[in-house]
């Protein structure tokens, strides 16, 4: 990740981190739950449901990755403001 520049005040960055950390935890939980559902599909609609959870997992994974990268950038920005 490159050097991230922001005009946000330190307090806004800290508040954003405080709000985004639980969102990342929840999104990660959803990610793992969709993979677990993907692994445990049974029944007559196995293939369509299996593929649905696979697609959902991939979409949530992109969201989790984006959220984690944004948090890392904010944490990097706050570290620079503390220095």
Secondary structure by P-SEA (a helix, b strand, c coil): ccbbbbcccaaaaaaaaaaaaaaaaaaaaaaaaaaaaaacccccaaaaaaaaaaaaaaaaaaaaaaaaaaaaaaaaaaaaaac
